[in-house]
Amino acid sequence: MTPIAAPREVLGTDEATSIGAPWQTVVWNDPVNLMSYVVHVFRTYFAFPEDVARRLMLAVHEQGHAVVAEGAREQMELHAQAMHDYGLWATVRRVPS
């Protein structure tokens, strides 16, 4: 017996043209996590070298946020979920034009 394929979702014009657009994972500052812990998370999860992890942590601390990854939306959503699992606040957004 052949399985029946589910109907495909029809995307609106904006969604259809943005599928291939790059996305970002953004980590936001919070009053809870220590700066050393944020560096640890960036080094552990993203395998960033110490200097890159520290620079991104300082951007989070001083500017309120930092872009830690860029790529396909699905991958950025996985990164954001991983940051949540570590207790960090992260969101996904399209790369600003």
C-alpha positions in Angstrom: 0.0 0.0 0.0 1.4 3.4 -1.0 1.2 6.1 1.7 -0.9 9.2 0.8 1.2 12.4 0.7 0.0 15.2 2.8 -1.1 18.4 1.0 1.7 20.9 0.6 1.3 24.2 2.3 1.0 27.2 0.0 3.2 30.0 1.1 2.4 33.7 0.7 4.7 35.8 -1.6 6.8 37.2 1.3 7.3 33.7 2.8 8.1 32.1 -0.5 10.7 34.6 -1.5 12.3 34.6 2.0 12.9 30.8 2.3 16.4 31.1 1.0 17.2 34.3 2.8 19.8 34.0 5.5 18.7 34.1 9.2 20.5 34.9 12.4 20.5 33.5 15.9 20.7 36.4 18.4 21.6 36.0 22.0 20.2 38.7 24.3 21.5 40.1 27.6 19.8 39.0 30.8 20.3 39.8 34.5 20.8 36.2 35.5 23.8 34.6 33.7 27.4 35.3 34.6 29.6 36.6 31.8 32.0 33.6 32.4 29.0 31.2 31.9 28.0 32.9 28.6 31.6 32.5 27.4 31.5 28.8 28.5 28.3 28.3 26.5 29.6 29.9 23.4 32.8 27.8 23.6 31.0 24.6 24.4 28.1 24.7 21.9 29.6 26.7 19.0 33.2 25.7 19.6 34.3 29.3 19.3 37.9 30.1 20.3 38.2 31.9 23.7 38.7 35.4 22.0 35.7 35.1 19.8 33.5 33.8 22.7 34.7 36.6 24.9 34.0 39.3 22.2 30.5 38.0 21.6 29.8 37.8 25.3 31.0 41.5 25.7 28.7 42.5 22.8 25.8 40.8 24.6 26.7 42.5 27.9 27.5 46.0 26.5 25.2 46.3 23.5 22.4 44.1 24.8 22.7 41.4 22.1 25.0 39.6 19.7 24.6 37.6 16.5 26.2 34.3 17.2 25.3 32.4 14.0 23.9 33.0 10.5 22.4 30.5 8.0 19.3 28.6 7.2 16.3 29.2 9.4 15.9 25.7 10.6 19.5 25.6 11.8 19.2 29.0 13.5 16.1 27.7 15.3 18.1 24.7 16.5 20.8 27.1 17.8 18.2 29.3 19.6 16.7 26.2 21.2 20.1 25.1 22.3 20.7 28.5 23.9 17.4 28.2 25.7 18.5 24.8 27.0 21.6 26.4 28.4 19.4 29.1 30.1 20.3 31.9 27.7 17.7 34.1 26.0 18.0 33.8 22.2 15.8 34.6 19.2 15.9 34.0 15.4 15.5 36.8 12.9 16.0 37.4 9.2 19.3 39.1 8.3 18.4 42.8 8.1 18.5 44.3 4.6 
